[in-house]
Amino acid sequence: MGGALPYQLRLSPDMPGMLDLPWSVPLESWQRECPRFVEVQAGNSRHTVVFISYDDAVFALKKLPLPAAEKEYRNLKWLEDRRLPAVLPAGLALPLSREPGRDEAILITRFLEYSLPYLHLFRRSKDALPPDTLLDALASLLVQLHLQQFYWGDCSLSNVLFRRDAGRLQSYLVDAETAEAHDTLSENLRRNDLEIAGENLGGDLLDMQALGEANTGIQPAKLAGDLLDRYERLWTELNETVYIRPNQAFQIESRIRRLHEMGFSIGEILLEPTELGDRLRFKVTVTDRQYHHNLLFSLTGLAAGEEQARALLNDMAQYKALLTARHNRSLSLSVTALHWLEECFRPVERALAARLGPNLDAVQGYCDVLVHKWYLSERAGRDVGLAAAAASYADEAARKPRDPGAAGPAAGQ
C-alpha cells in the first residue's frame, strides 16, 4: 500500500476489506497505480470517479469533500432501507487528516450491473429505445422518490443510470449530494424538484446536440415538457381521492388491481364517510413500485426489474394453463413456479450461457427469448417452442456486436 492507511474505512459487512488498494496514492492516479482498476462505460461526473473489481463485483469510488460524502452516504442508506431505485452504498473512506486541502473523503458504491448511462442510449444507432421510454423511467423515479417524501434537488440525465427492463427502462438515482429526506415533502419542494428536472433534462440534451452526440431531430424543450406531463399524470393517478357509494366495493378492488398492474404495492387503504353521508372517501397509500418484482422473488427467488417480473409472471401463467391441461387438474401458483423455474427458465438460462457466456443477464435474456419466440411463431404460423426460440436467439445474438448494457458493467456512478 506504500505507507500507513490515511483513511478510516467504514465498509458494509459483505464488502471485501479493500486493504490492498493504493489508498496513499491520489484517486486520480489509480488507473496507473491500482491493479484492480477496471474500465467501464461511464457517464459524466463533476468528481473524480474510478472503478475497481473484486471477483465478480465492481465498485465505484468517488472523491468528495467530507461533508458531502457523509451526507450522500446517509441519503443512499436511507434509500436502500426503503428499497428505492438507487445505487447501493458500500462504504466510506474518511480522511484521518482534517486539514484544509486534505479533508476529502471517498464514497464507495456498488456498481449497478447491466446498467447504461444516458449517453449510451442516445448514441446507439441500432435498437435504440424511443425517448418516451426514457421519459417514463425518469418520471417514475421522481414519483417514487416524492411518494417517500424525498427531495432530490439535482435530477438530471448525468445523475441517473438506466437498466433494460423487458423492453422498457428502469432508472436509478446515482448522485444524492443535494438530496433531503423529509417527514412531509411540501408542495413547493416537489414543484422545485420538477422544475430542476425539466431544466436539467433540456440542458443535457442541448449540450449533447451541440457536441453532435444526439439526434438533431430531438427537441429538448418538448421532451422536458413531456417529462413533466408524464410525471403529473402518474402522480395524479397514485394520489387521486375517489368517492364511492357503500355498495360499490368492486371499485376498491378495481383500483387496487389497476395500481398493481402499474407495478405499485399498496400500503394502506383509507375509507371514510363524507359530509353528505351517502358516499365514502376512498384513497390508497402506495409504497414502492415492486409489486411484480416481489411476487416473482417470493415464488422463484429470481430478482428482476418490475417489467421483467411482469413478463416472467405472464409466461408462468401461460405455463400454468399448459400444466393444468396436461395433468387434468389445477396447480397452485407456488407449485407452478417450481415447475416453470426448472422446466422453462433454467434450460433457457443454460442455453444462453453456453452460447453467449456466463455474464449474461439471465432474466433479461429470458425476456428477449420470449419476444423472439413470438416473432418466430408469428412467422411460422405456429408455436415454435421455447427451446427452439432460445437456440435461434442465441445464434443471432452471437453474430451481433455485444451490447455493453446487456451483459455486464456498462455505466458510471
Secondary structure by P-SEA (a helix, b strand, c coil): cccccccccccccccccccccccccccccccccccccccccccccccbbbbbbcccbbbbbbbccaaaaaaaaaaaaaaaaaccbbbbbccccccccccccccbbbbbbccccccccaaaaaacccccccaaaaaaaaaaaaaaaaaacccccccccccbbbbbcccbbbbbbcccccbbbbccccaaaaaaaaaaaaaaaaaaaaaaaaaccccccccaaaaaaaaaaaaaaaaaaacbbbbbccccaaaaaaaaaaaaaacccccbbbbbbcccccccbbbbbbccccaaaaaaaacccccccaaaaaaaaaaaaaaaaaaaaaacccccaaaaaaaaaacccaaaaaaaaaccccccaaaaaaaaaaaaaaaaaaaacccccaaaaaaaaaaaaaacccccccccccccc
